[in-house]
Amino acid sequence: MLFLGLLFNAFSLSAALVAVRPSARSTHRHMHMTPLSPSINLGKFYQTNSKRNVAFSSNRSHSGHSSTQLSAAAAAASTNSGSKNKTIIATALLIFLDVQFRSLFTKYSIPFPSSLAGCGSLFATMIAVTSMKEEWGEAIYNTLNPGAGLLAKWLPVFFVPSLITLPLAGSLGNSLEILKLFTVIIGGFFFTLFTTAWSVLGIRRLMGGGDEKSNNNVSATEAVAPVKATTNPPPKAFSTKLLKTLTTLAGISGIAAVGAIKQSATQLITPLQSSFLLFTTLASFVFGANLPKSFTKTVHPLITCSSLTWVASTLMASLTGRTFIDIIKLYKAGISPLAAPLSTGAGDVLLFLLGPAVVALACQMYGRKKLMRENIKEVGISTIVSSLGGLYGTAAAVRLLGMGNTSIRLSLLSRNITSPLAMAIATILGADVSLAVTIVVLTGLFGANFGASILDAFGIKDAVARGLGIGAAAHGLGTAAFANEKDAFPFAAIAMALTASACTVLISIPAVKKSVLSLALGV
C-alpha cells in the first residue's frame, strides 16, 4: 500500500509539471458533384462525363493527399502523446527514487542531503551498469532522461521558496555591517568564480589541450547563430497556453481562498491559499522566463517570480484582513506534501520537487560522461580550489573587514555551499542557521543573475571552466541558471555537489575547523 501510495503521488506531481501543448488540428475536404440533366445529348454526355472523370480523379488525388495529411497529423499527435507519457513516467520514477532516499536517510539519521546522495548513487549505478553492458546503462538513461529534462527546465523555480521567505530573515545589523556583508558576498562570488575557472583553464593549458576544442565549438556556434536569428525568432521557454492556464488557476484558487476566509471555512483555507500561491509562483516564473532575452540577462526570472508573488501575497493580505508577513509565513509550513497534502504550503511543494530535480542531475552528468572523463583532473583541481578557497578565503575576508557581529562572520563561511549542507556547516560552526541560508540564497541569486554575463565579459568561453566556476561559486541557483548551456550544465552540477561535500568533510575535521575559526575570529 505504501508503494502504491508513493507511486500515485509521484505520478500526480509529475503530471502537474508537464507543459500544456496545443492539440493537432485537421481540416476535411469535401467533394461536390453536380447531378446530370436528363435532357442533354449523347455527345455532350460523353464530353461532360469525361470532364467529370478527370475532376473525380483529381478529387480522389486531393482526398488521398488530405488522408495523408490527416494520417501524418494523427501520427504526430500519437508521438506527442507517447512522448508526454514517457516524460510523466520518467518524472514519477525520479520522484519515487528521491522519496526512497529520503526515507532511508531519515530512518538511519544520516546528516547528509539525501538528494545529493541519490544523485551520486544514480550516476554511479548507471556508470557501473554501462561498464558491464553499455545497452543496459543507456536503457536506464533513456528511461529517466525525459523526466530529467522536464525537472531541469523547472529547476530554478524550486529555489524560489528561499527567496519568497527572505522578509522573514532577522536583522543584519546597521548599514555599515550590511555593506560589509554584501562586500563579502559579491567579492567572495568573484573570488570563487575566477579562482575556480582560471584553475581549470590553467590545468588545461599545462596539459596542452581542451581549450582549443572548446574555442572551436564556440566559434562554430557563433558562426551559425546569426543565421538562426535571421530566419526564426528564438522560441519562448514556455508556451503561452501554459501561462494562461496557470494564471487562470491562480485567479480561480485566489477567489476561492478569499471566499473561504470570508465564510470561515477553516478546512478549505489552507489548501486553497496554498494552491493560489503555488499557481501564482509558477505563472510568474513562466512569465519571467518568457520575457525578452535582453531583459532576463539583467533581471533573472527568479527576481520577477519573487516580486510578483510578493505582490500577489500583498493583495491576498489586503483582501482578507491579514498582514503580508502572515501570508509569507504560510508559504512554507515545513510539512511534506506526502505527509499532509491539505496542510502543506506552496513552498513545501516546490522544495519537495527540488529533491528529485537534484537526483535527476545524474542524467545530465551521464549524458556528458565522455566529456567528464576527459576532464577528470580539472574537476579534482577545481574542487580543491573552490573548497579550500571558499572556507579560508571567506574567513580571511570577514576578519580583514573587521565585521563586528560574530554570528554574521560565522554564517558567511558557508556562502558558496548549497543550502542543505550550508545548514549542516552552520550547525558545526555554531552560526545562525537561518542567516547562513539567507546568505547562501543571496549568493546564488547574484550568481544566477550575473554569472553568465561576467564570464562572457572576461572572455571565459570554455564550457568546463564555466560550469565548474558557476557551480562552485553560486551552487544550486547558479547551476539552474546554466541549464541551457548543455556542456557547462553537468559540470556546474558536479561542482555544486563536490564543493559542498568537500567543505562539509573539511569542516568536520577538528584541526580544519579550529584553523578556520581562528582565521575568521582572530582567536
HELIX and SHEET records of a PDB file:
HELIX    1   1 LEU A    2  LEU A   17  1                                  16    
HELIX    2   2 LEU A   42  LYS A  107  1                                  66    
HELIX    3   3 SER A  114  MET A  132  1                                  19    
HELIX    4   4 GLU A  134  TRP A  154  1                                  21    
HELIX    5   5 LEU A  155  PHE A  159  5                                   5    
HELIX    6   6 VAL A  160  ILE A  164  1                                   5    
HELIX    7   7 LEU A  166  LEU A  168  5                                   3    
HELIX    8   8 SER A  175  MET A  207  1                                  33    
HELIX    9   9 ASP A  211  THR A  231  1                                  21    
HELIX   10  10 THR A  240  LYS A  262  1                                  23    
HELIX   11  11 THR A  266  ALA A  289  1                                  24    
HELIX   12  12 LYS A  293  THR A  296  1                                   4    
HELIX   13  13 PRO A  301  THR A  320  1                                  20    
HELIX   14  14 PHE A  324  TYR A  331  1                                   8    
HELIX   15  15 ALA A  346  GLY A  367  1                                  22    
HELIX   16  16 LYS A  369  GLU A  374  1                                   6    
HELIX   17  17 ILE A  376  LEU A  400  1                                  25    
HELIX   18  18 THR A  406  LEU A  412  1                                   7    
HELIX   19  19 SER A  419  LEU A  429  1                                  11    
HELIX   20  20 VAL A  433  ALA A  457  1                                  25    
HELIX   21  21 ALA A  463  ALA A  481  1                                  19    
HELIX   22  22 ALA A  488  SER A  508  1                                  21    
HELIX   23  23 PRO A  510  LEU A  521  1                                  12    
END                                                                             
